[in-house]
Amino acid sequence: MMDPRLNSPYTEENYAQMDSEAALMDPETDILKLDDDVGELQNDEILDTEKPDLPKDDAVDGGEEEADDEGVELSPDGVLDEETVARGLSNLGRSATGDGQVYLNVTIPGFSLTDISLIAEYEHLQKVEIPYNDITDLSPLGKLKFLLVLDASHNRIPTLLDFEPPANLQTVDLSWNKIEEMRDLSAHRNLEKLVLDNNTIPAVQGLEKCKRLKHLSISHNKIKKIQNLNDLPIQHLNLSNNEIRMIENLETLKYLREVNLSGNTIRSLSGLDHNVLLESVDVEDNEVIDIVEINHIKNARNLRDLNLLRNPIQELPDYRLSILFRISRLTTLDRHHVKEQEKVAAINMFDPPREVVASRDHIMHVVYSFLQPSRVWDSTLPNIETPYPMLVLVGPQGSGKKDLSMKLVDEFGDYFGYGISHTTRQPRSDEVAGKDYYFASLEKFEMDIKMGQFIQTYQYCDNWYGLQMESVENVAREGLACVVHMELEGVLTLKNTYFEPRYVLVMPLNAEDHERRLRERGIYTEDQIQKTLKRSDMYVKQNQDHPGFFDMMICSDDITEAYKQMRRLVMDYLGISTTTPVSTAAPYTITDTREVTDAFQGFTGAASSNQMGARTWSKPSIPDSMSQTRGPRVSSGAPVSRGIVEEESIKRRHSAAREVVSGYVPPLYEQLLTNYPKTAPQTVEGQLGLGENGEPRAYSAPINPAEPGVDLGEAGPPASPDSSSSQTSSSSNLSDLDSATELQRGRDGKHNTNSKGLLPTEKVNPLALIDEQGYRSASNTQLPPARPPSAPRPDSKTGVIRPGSNRHVVLPPIQNVA
Ligand SMILES: Nc1ncnc2c1ncn2[C@@H]1O[C@H](COP(=O)(O)OP(=O)(O)OP(=O)(O)O)[C@@H](O)[C@H]1O
């Protein structure tokens, strides 16, 4: 057998041949490895991939001797012999001195070696693997000047690296030995990886000069305190299964990427706050109990792997989602791969997007309402033609939307009623229960939720707000469109319902004015003011990010101006001349009923021929069928000015017609960018009514509080015009009214009148109407039970008109009239 200690067992010829083949050889075979490669060889890999997987028990104990197949005894009495070394050599390559070919590695596991003196003669070895022996003395290694990698794990070595240091020793595995303490390793300053697992080391020390140490593992020892690691470039630190109680002195480990502190008695993750490059944290089997501990590793932007198994924190409800919510970038948690769905679930659970909250809110109310005995809300029942008309003023607190709503209802009481929300907040001194809000205790509010009463609810500044179906229905039953005001979240819920309100964003654009207004009210805390101001940005963003979400925006910096704008808008809806006041408080005179009729008709004509969309507002007073008979709008010989919507619509149609005739097809981008209204222009039907004998009057039903069967509740009905004042206002605008009355004539030309000779929508109590139809209402405030499927549907032919949705007047869409 050739002497393996020789520099080159091969001739120059062989070497040349090997040199050329080197690149082709499989590195796995471990037959040929040039010395150039050794330097680049990842020491970790060497240890990991080449270390024989020999459990300690399998190692040959002293006394037993190895023999090969031919019966040759290897290293008798634990003394390393040449034959054993020869068999363990591998990786032929250029020597570090560059003067020949040598074996660079030796692997001699499990030979019960106690004496390795012979190894000193193989001075070119760069990698020595001698695990699973009984070695106590490594001093012969001092002769291996070129040693880079040492694996002497599973031996009986009592002292750490107690031999003359090879200049470049980089990787050392001395796990499973008898080392009782760490000594000064200043001499091994090129150490990059040191593994000292399963010894009995009580303290980390002696590493101060190891300025290249990247990997330190001292698990299963007796370490009580993390210390003496300052400023080391450690990337992987394993101090698992020690007696460590707190994480400390790691802040200077700027390169720390992986830390394993499992199997200690650590309660807090504080101490990891500054290790921002952490990718993996393993604190399995510790005493981490509080979810807030996670905050200490939140700053680690690269953290992907976290193990908190066997910590009390696992007992927390929704523990896994809580963690994922706090650190959503994790890919592995508690050794389990994190699924995308979990991350979504975590966000939906702990910080759900407003849309999700709204959907849940909606689902909750739908479910609770289904759990109640089935009810049909006639007046707001959706139908294929038009939804029930609602106007929602939305904006941040203090934007003035409530004032605008109230004022609108005051002035346009013939058209709008105020939808009173419920709230758990305390009434203010100037507020009237049942007018501003229905004030309820939290218990009552919750009970109402469970009773399926709400359409939507929202918690704002610790108080609950909600709109009940009955509030809307109360307004609808009067034949009025409902005006409500709410925060954005309420709108998001409403958008899930079958209601299709128009949404007007009332926005104070000047933050300072807004703040001043909030402060002047003197009812908000500083926190509330700040929250409100912050939420203003949210409204602006919502408006920008979701074009069309709001049908219109009104700047409410100047509330008077805002109301003017609102008023114009509403008058435009209603087709009322903008030059004339409408309220009984500020009546205006209609000089020529024709003008009114014509105005309405013109409005109808324009919009009805507009095919841009289908969403409409309805006013449940006038049969649709009648609304189609109107002619063009002319007033007193002069054309009545059209609404802006109408004008725009006509312009668009004319231009479209011209383009079609001329064969012009707009390019795609133009089609895409054309700023059509987000909401569809509609057919405008009877909004106006003619009184009997040609008298103009309000067509909507003035509710007489004294009238039996009508319970107005605590606060009475939503603002509703007084019928006498309406009637006497031949002056009263409601230019509309003339034609509306006309429209309310039956198909046979007769009025659908009740016993008092009034139009059903004017005097008929909807509840009485329901009773007439055989429905019973337990109390006046209660709505009727569901109509049995077999029950005849009330219709105008029988002279009884179902309140609400079977009669429609349609309002045009909101356009910015500014
Ligand atoms: N049903 C509801 N759903 C959601 N938000 C609502 C609802 N009812 C009222 N809100 C809104 O809750 C917020 C707080 O109501 P509150 O009555 O305390 O407001 P405010 O201080 O009077 O301010 P504002 O003048 O804007 O109404 C307001 O923005 C209000 O519009």
The ligand as a Gaussian input file, in Angstrom:
#p B3LYP/6-31G(d) Opt

LIG

0 1
 N      -76.743000      54.835000      12.002000
 C      -75.541000      55.364000      11.944000
 N      -74.531000      54.667000      11.407000
 C      -73.292000      55.165000      11.327000
 N      -72.978000      56.362000      11.747000
 C      -73.947000      57.122000      12.292000
 C      -75.258000      56.659000      12.402000
 N      -75.995000      57.633000      12.961000
 C      -75.174000      58.654000      13.175000
 N      -73.940000      58.354000      12.786000
 C      -72.741000      59.187000      12.807000
 O      -72.043000      59.004000      13.997000
 C      -71.263000      60.160000      14.238000
 C      -71.409000      60.543000      15.659000
 O      -72.715000      60.935000      15.880000
 P      -73.035000      62.188000      16.807000
 O      -74.485000      62.413000      16.792000
 O      -72.360000      61.983000      18.097000
 O      -72.304000      63.263000      15.923000
 P      -72.197000      64.805000      16.153000
 O      -71.158000      65.012000      17.176000
 O      -73.524000      65.380000      16.408000
 O      -71.641000      65.214000      14.741000
 P      -72.408000      65.450000      13.396000
 O      -72.744000      66.874000      13.449000
 O      -71.425000      65.096000      12.347000
 O      -73.594000      64.549000      13.370000
 C      -71.770000      61.218000      13.287000
 O      -70.840000      61.358000      12.254000
 C      -73.055000      60.644000      12.779000
 O      -73.356000      61.045000      11.462000

